[in-house]
Amino acid sequence: MTPAEVARLFRVSVTTVTKWARSGLLPSVRTLGGHRRFERRDVLEHLERTHGPGAAGEEPETP
């Protein structure tokens, strides 16, 4: 996912997403051109950590 896509999902600025990546809060990889990309799995995990179970549009697990 691009930083803009992640920012839209979290309703934050692209700058905030970049800060998360720099701090290690949200893992990212760099393209050959130097642009950041985020794995969808990592983004959804971060969404659930910060906004609770089900925030990613999935049902919470039942014990």
PyMOL CGO cylinders between C-alpha atoms (Angstrom):
from pymol import cmd
from pymol.cgo import CYLINDER

trace = [
    CYLINDER, 0.00, 0.00, 0.00, 1.18, 3.53, -0.62, 0.3, 1, 1, 1, 1, 1, 1,
    CYLINDER, 1.18, 3.53, -0.62, 1.52, 6.10, 2.17, 0.3, 1, 1, 1, 1, 1, 1,
    CYLINDER, 1.52, 6.10, 2.17, -1.51, 7.93, 0.76, 0.3, 1, 1, 1, 1, 1, 1,
    CYLINDER, -1.51, 7.93, 0.76, -3.64, 4.77, 0.90, 0.3, 1, 1, 1, 1, 1, 1,
    CYLINDER, -3.64, 4.77, 0.90, -2.59, 4.13, 4.50, 0.3, 1, 1, 1, 1, 1, 1,
    CYLINDER, -2.59, 4.13, 4.50, -3.27, 7.77, 5.42, 0.3, 1, 1, 1, 1, 1, 1,
    CYLINDER, -3.27, 7.77, 5.42, -6.80, 7.56, 3.99, 0.3, 1, 1, 1, 1, 1, 1,
    CYLINDER, -6.80, 7.56, 3.99, -7.49, 4.37, 5.93, 0.3, 1, 1, 1, 1, 1, 1,
    CYLINDER, -7.49, 4.37, 5.93, -6.40, 5.92, 9.23, 0.3, 1, 1, 1, 1, 1, 1,
    CYLINDER, -6.40, 5.92, 9.23, -7.72, 9.39, 8.38, 0.3, 1, 1, 1, 1, 1, 1,
    CYLINDER, -7.72, 9.39, 8.38, -4.35, 10.98, 9.06, 0.3, 1, 1, 1, 1, 1, 1,
    CYLINDER, -4.35, 10.98, 9.06, -1.84, 12.86, 6.92, 0.3, 1, 1, 1, 1, 1, 1,
    CYLINDER, -1.84, 12.86, 6.92, 0.81, 11.23, 4.77, 0.3, 1, 1, 1, 1, 1, 1,
    CYLINDER, 0.81, 11.23, 4.77, 3.37, 12.94, 7.03, 0.3, 1, 1, 1, 1, 1, 1,
    CYLINDER, 3.37, 12.94, 7.03, 1.98, 11.04, 10.02, 0.3, 1, 1, 1, 1, 1, 1,
    CYLINDER, 1.98, 11.04, 10.02, 2.27, 7.74, 8.16, 0.3, 1, 1, 1, 1, 1, 1,
    CYLINDER, 2.27, 7.74, 8.16, 5.88, 8.59, 7.26, 0.3, 1, 1, 1, 1, 1, 1,
    CYLINDER, 5.88, 8.59, 7.26, 6.63, 9.34, 10.93, 0.3, 1, 1, 1, 1, 1, 1,
    CYLINDER, 6.63, 9.34, 10.93, 5.15, 5.97, 11.93, 0.3, 1, 1, 1, 1, 1, 1,
    CYLINDER, 5.15, 5.97, 11.93, 7.40, 4.26, 9.39, 0.3, 1, 1, 1, 1, 1, 1,
    CYLINDER, 7.40, 4.26, 9.39, 10.52, 6.15, 10.52, 0.3, 1, 1, 1, 1, 1, 1,
    CYLINDER, 10.52, 6.15, 10.52, 9.86, 5.31, 14.17, 0.3, 1, 1, 1, 1, 1, 1,
    CYLINDER, 9.86, 5.31, 14.17, 9.30, 1.63, 13.39, 0.3, 1, 1, 1, 1, 1, 1,
    CYLINDER, 9.30, 1.63, 13.39, 5.66, 1.73, 14.46, 0.3, 1, 1, 1, 1, 1, 1,
    CYLINDER, 5.66, 1.73, 14.46, 4.55, 0.65, 11.00, 0.3, 1, 1, 1, 1, 1, 1,
    CYLINDER, 4.55, 0.65, 11.00, 6.99, -1.50, 9.00, 0.3, 1, 1, 1, 1, 1, 1,
    CYLINDER, 6.99, -1.50, 9.00, 7.68, -0.43, 5.44, 0.3, 1, 1, 1, 1, 1, 1,
    CYLINDER, 7.68, -0.43, 5.44, 9.88, -1.31, 2.50, 0.3, 1, 1, 1, 1, 1, 1,
    CYLINDER, 9.88, -1.31, 2.50, 11.48, 1.03, -0.01, 0.3, 1, 1, 1, 1, 1, 1,
    CYLINDER, 11.48, 1.03, -0.01, 11.02, 0.70, -3.75, 0.3, 1, 1, 1, 1, 1, 1,
    CYLINDER, 11.02, 0.70, -3.75, 14.01, 1.08, -6.04, 0.3, 1, 1, 1, 1, 1, 1,
    CYLINDER, 14.01, 1.08, -6.04, 12.92, 4.68, -6.54, 0.3, 1, 1, 1, 1, 1, 1,
    CYLINDER, 12.92, 4.68, -6.54, 13.01, 5.31, -2.77, 0.3, 1, 1, 1, 1, 1, 1,
    CYLINDER, 13.01, 5.31, -2.77, 9.25, 5.37, -2.17, 0.3, 1, 1, 1, 1, 1, 1,
    CYLINDER, 9.25, 5.37, -2.17, 7.75, 3.68, 0.87, 0.3, 1, 1, 1, 1, 1, 1,
    CYLINDER, 7.75, 3.68, 0.87, 5.33, 0.79, 0.57, 0.3, 1, 1, 1, 1, 1, 1,
    CYLINDER, 5.33, 0.79, 0.57, 3.42, -0.96, 3.32, 0.3, 1, 1, 1, 1, 1, 1,
    CYLINDER, 3.42, -0.96, 3.32, 2.27, -4.57, 3.49, 0.3, 1, 1, 1, 1, 1, 1,
    CYLINDER, 2.27, -4.57, 3.49, -1.50, -4.75, 3.82, 0.3, 1, 1, 1, 1, 1, 1,
    CYLINDER, -1.50, -4.75, 3.82, -1.14, -7.28, 6.66, 0.3, 1, 1, 1, 1, 1, 1,
    CYLINDER, -1.14, -7.28, 6.66, 1.06, -4.89, 8.68, 0.3, 1, 1, 1, 1, 1, 1,
    CYLINDER, 1.06, -4.89, 8.68, -1.34, -2.01, 8.12, 0.3, 1, 1, 1, 1, 1, 1,
    CYLINDER, -1.34, -2.01, 8.12, -4.37, -4.04, 9.24, 0.3, 1, 1, 1, 1, 1, 1,
    CYLINDER, -4.37, -4.04, 9.24, -2.51, -5.27, 12.33, 0.3, 1, 1, 1, 1, 1, 1,
    CYLINDER, -2.51, -5.27, 12.33, -1.62, -1.68, 13.23, 0.3, 1, 1, 1, 1, 1, 1,
    CYLINDER, -1.62, -1.68, 13.23, -5.24, -0.64, 12.68, 0.3, 1, 1, 1, 1, 1, 1,
    CYLINDER, -5.24, -0.64, 12.68, -6.46, -3.32, 15.08, 0.3, 1, 1, 1, 1, 1, 1,
    CYLINDER, -6.46, -3.32, 15.08, -3.78, -2.43, 17.66, 0.3, 1, 1, 1, 1, 1, 1,
    CYLINDER, -3.78, -2.43, 17.66, -4.73, 1.24, 17.62, 0.3, 1, 1, 1, 1, 1, 1,
    CYLINDER, -4.73, 1.24, 17.62, -8.49, 1.05, 17.02, 0.3, 1, 1, 1, 1, 1, 1,
    CYLINDER, -8.49, 1.05, 17.02, -9.44, -2.32, 18.52, 0.3, 1, 1, 1, 1, 1, 1,
    CYLINDER, -9.44, -2.32, 18.52, -10.63, -5.67, 17.18, 0.3, 1, 1, 1, 1, 1, 1,
    CYLINDER, -10.63, -5.67, 17.18, -12.88, -5.47, 14.16, 0.3, 1, 1, 1, 1, 1, 1,
    CYLINDER, -12.88, -5.47, 14.16, -11.52, -2.08, 13.10, 0.3, 1, 1, 1, 1, 1, 1,
    CYLINDER, -11.52, -2.08, 13.10, -10.14, -3.64, 9.96, 0.3, 1, 1, 1, 1, 1, 1,
    CYLINDER, -10.14, -3.64, 9.96, -13.61, -4.77, 8.92, 0.3, 1, 1, 1, 1, 1, 1,
    CYLINDER, -13.61, -4.77, 8.92, -13.23, -8.30, 10.21, 0.3, 1, 1, 1, 1, 1, 1,
    CYLINDER, -13.23, -8.30, 10.21, -15.12, -10.03, 12.98, 0.3, 1, 1, 1, 1, 1, 1,
    CYLINDER, -15.12, -10.03, 12.98, -13.23, -10.35, 16.28, 0.3, 1, 1, 1, 1, 1, 1,
    CYLINDER, -13.23, -10.35, 16.28, -12.03, -13.85, 17.16, 0.3, 1, 1, 1, 1, 1, 1,
    CYLINDER, -12.03, -13.85, 17.16, -14.10, -15.75, 19.68, 0.3, 1, 1, 1, 1, 1, 1,
    CYLINDER, -14.10, -15.75, 19.68, -12.25, -17.80, 22.32, 0.3, 1, 1, 1, 1, 1, 1,
]
cmd.load_cgo(trace, "trace")
